């Protein structure tokens, strides 16, 4: 793992830790995401697999604040990001709904070169409490990146996403 990846992961963990004193509930876990290419929608398609970790706290009104770290790869590109996540969570018996937005920074490397990258995304998740402290959820959303400088130009990409999330915590 290079220094930049370590910096991204540390940033995500510190963001999650900052939310702990404010929260009565919260969770952390791992997520696996598949971005599907959407030709013609942006400068490039984000057809890739990503794996990441996250942690968040839930305030009394259902507001979510936390952090994430994510690494992804495709046939031609590798990326790493860390950042904050915010949103809303609600529970109906064993069902847990989670709506989040993510804002992060990181880097991308590929045939065009490498550069600094910004990430933004929104996701909806519906999960099932398998145990009182363990949630398995499926998610769908969209993710976009702006990367610069890639040989003195910037690259804009976005795509729809689907995935699965495994969470441990107090729901």
C-alpha positions in Angstrom: 0.0 0.0 0.0 1.5 3.3 -1.0 1.6 6.5 1.1 -1.3 8.1 -0.7 -3.6 5.1 0.0 -2.6 5.1 3.7 -3.4 8.9 3.8 -6.9 8.2 2.3 -7.6 5.4 4.8 -6.5 7.5 7.8 -8.7 10.4 6.6 -11.7 8.1 6.4 -11.1 6.6 9.8 -10.6 10.0 11.5 -13.8 11.3 9.9 -15.7 8.3 11.4 -14.0 8.6 14.8 -15.0 12.3 14.9 -18.7 11.3 14.7 -18.6 8.8 17.6 -19.2 11.2 20.5 -22.3 12.6 18.8 -24.0 9.3 18.1 -26.2 7.0 20.1 -26.2 4.4 17.3 -23.8 3.7 14.5 -22.2 1.0 12.4 -19.1 0.2 10.5 -18.2 -2.5 8.0 -17.2 -3.4 4.5 -18.8 -2.8 1.1 -18.3 -4.1 -2.4 -19.5 -2.0 -5.3 -19.8 -2.6 -9.0 -19.8 0.5 -11.3 -21.4 -0.1 -14.6 -20.3 1.7 -17.7 -22.7 4.2 -19.2 -21.3 5.0 -22.7 -21.7 8.6 -23.9 -22.7 9.9 -20.5 -19.3 11.3 -19.6 -15.7 11.7 -20.8 -15.1 8.1 -19.7 -17.0 5.2 -18.3 -16.4 4.0 -14.8 -16.7 0.2 -15.3 -14.9 -1.0 -12.2 -15.1 -3.0 -9.0 -14.5 -1.3 -5.6 -14.0 -2.5 -2.1 -14.0 -0.3 0.9 -14.6 0.3 4.6 -16.8 2.8 6.4 -18.0 3.9 9.8 -20.8 6.2 10.8 -22.8 7.5 13.8 -26.5 8.1 13.8 -28.0 11.1 15.6 -31.4 11.0 17.4 -33.2 12.3 14.3 -31.8 9.6 12.0 -29.0 11.8 10.5 -25.9 9.9 9.6 -22.3 11.3 9.6 -19.1 9.3 9.1 -16.3 8.4 6.9 -15.2 5.9 4.2 -12.1 4.6 2.4 -12.3 2.9 -0.9 -10.0 1.3 -3.5 -11.1 0.4 -7.0 -9.8 -1.0 -10.2 -10.8 -1.6 -13.8 -9.1 -3.0 -16.8 -7.1 0.3 -17.3 -7.4 2.3 -14.1 -6.7 2.1 -10.4 -8.1 4.5 -7.9 -8.1 5.2 -4.1 -10.3 7.6 -2.1 -11.1 8.6 1.4 -13.7 11.1 2.6 -16.9 11.8 4.5 -20.4 10.3 4.2 -23.6 11.9 5.4 -27.3 11.0 5.1 -30.2 9.4 6.9 -31.0 6.0 8.4 -34.4 4.6 9.5 -35.3 1.2 11.0 -38.6 -0.8 10.6 -38.3 -3.9 12.7 -35.5 -6.0 11.1 -35.3 -3.7 8.0 -32.8 -0.9 7.9 -32.9 1.9 5.2 -29.9 4.0 4.6 -29.6 7.0 2.2 -26.1 8.5 2.0 -24.0 10.9 -0.1 -20.2 10.6 -0.2 -17.6 13.3 -0.9 -14.0 12.3 -1.0 -10.6 12.9 -2.5 -7.9 10.6 -3.8 -6.0 9.7 -6.9 -6.3 7.8 -10.1 -3.7 6.2 -12.4 -4.2 4.8 -15.9 -3.0 5.0 -19.5 -3.6 8.8 -19.5 -1.2 9.2 -16.6 -2.0 9.8 -12.9 -3.6 12.7 -11.0 -5.5 14.0 -8.1 -9.2 13.1 -8.1 -12.4 14.2 -6.4 -15.3 11.8 -5.9 -19.0 12.3 -5.3 -21.8 9.9 -5.0 -25.2 9.1 -3.7 -26.6 5.7 -2.6 -29.7 4.1 -1.3 -29.5 0.9 0.8 -32.0 -1.6 2.1 -30.7 -4.0 4.7 -31.8 -6.9 6.8 -30.7 -7.4 10.4 -29.5 -11.0 10.4 -28.5 -10.5 14.1 -29.3 -7.6 16.4 -25.7 -6.2 15.6 -25.2 -7.5 12.0 -26.8 -6.0 8.9 -26.6 -7.2 5.3 -27.7 -4.7 2.8 -28.0 -4.2 -1.0 -27.4 -0.8 -2.4 -27.8 1.2 -5.6 -26.8 4.7 -6.6 -24.4 6.8 -8.8 -20.8 7.8 -8.5 -18.8 10.4 -10.3 -15.2 11.6 -10.4 -13.2 14.6 -11.7 -9.5 13.8 -12.1 -6.8 16.4 -12.9 -4.1 16.8 -14.3 -4.1 13.9 -16.7 -1.6 15.2 -19.2 -2.8 18.8 -18.8 -6.5 17.9 -19.1 -9.1 16.8 -16.7 -11.2 13.7 -16.9 -14.9 13.6 -15.8 -16.6 10.3 -15.3 -19.8 9.0 -13.7 -21.8 5.8 -13.7 -24.6 3.9 -11.9 -23.5 1.6 -9.1 -24.8 -1.5 -7.3 -23.4 -3.4 -4.4 -23.6 -5.1 -1.1 -22.7 -3.9 2.4 -21.9 -5.8 5.6 -22.3 -3.7 8.7 -21.7 -4.3 12.4 -22.9 -2.0 15.1 -25.9 -0.6 17.0 -28.9 -0.1 14.7 
